Amino acid sequence: MNVVSLGKYMEPDFRCSARPGGAALGAIAAVAAVAAALTFSAPAATEPAHNDGPVVIQVHAKTINLFLPRDQDRIRFGALEFRGGLELTSDYREFGGFSALRMGPDGEHFVSLSDKSFWLTGRIVYDRGRPAGIADAEMAPMLGPDGRPLAARGWFDTESLAERDGVFYVGIEGVNRIVRFDFATSGVRARAAVVPTPPGISTLPNNKGLEALAFAPRRSKLAGALIAFSERGLDADGNLKAFVIGGPTPGEFAVKRRNDFDISDCTVLPSGDLLLLERRFSLLRGGFAMRLRRAPAGAPVFPAAWRLRHAATPDRPCRHQAGRGGRRPDPALCRHGLPDRQHGGAFHPPHGGGRSHPDHGVG
């Protein structure tokens, strides 16, 4: 059985501890969690080749009740608390390789995409607040401007996803383009429209290029502009290239790179703070590691490297995640992360809020 995930690949026995930085986690109640991490297994299928419309699929779920098998009683990681996870399997041949996720306002419905240019839509089923399964799952190929599957144009390795007013923006790392889909009108049958982008995006490395998209808050200095981050497109100073598309101050900036971490995904919190999910693989440093970094609302982005604040950092190897999405269900915000190969989890803030450790700049 080929083990794949809502994300890229991860190993089954990595450990993680989080050391949050910044002041009170009221905003990080918004960090609330690296929630509902979903893991997938997809055996080779024998059904006929897919068509261009949505296909209802059956997804089987196995709950994950432990985040650290070697430390079964541990559920707290800094200011985060493990809620649970799911390991999912499906017989559908296109199932797996998921790299981005966006949640609906109810905290249940989601839209995800695979790196092979397929949509996955569905609903997370909860049991007493813990993820228990996936219902109403459908998959469909992403369609190009001509109505043919996007992959037929050679546009694949779809890695990033952002949403604004029912329109989904997708970053295609394989060709370093951004396309948008009018999901509110046509759902998974929406056709891609190419988004004009700064020239620097086309020069990014094809396998370390566009990795994360998010919209700045409309009331921020960037006035709702689309922000695009590269996975490991480095500038002359070795920092991670990023771009502001549209808005009053379009242009290019950089995120200060530290400890050889690459960008994996991002999201903007209701407070306006930006969260970046970063990951690293190094045999010399113990395997996979991941961390969250937080840029406070209103942080300057020009002209020098963006100074980010840690929301959480691992002090030893940890599970590898590739996607992040967040919405505010009532009453608390849930954060949803996509892991890389096998295990994942959902977190929520400890009861009563909680405070983080002092901030550590990355200057």
Order of alpha helices (4+ residues) and beta strands (2+ residues): beta-beta-beta-beta-beta-beta-beta-beta-beta-beta-beta-beta-beta-alpha-beta-alpha-beta-beta-beta-beta-beta-beta-beta-beta-beta-beta-beta
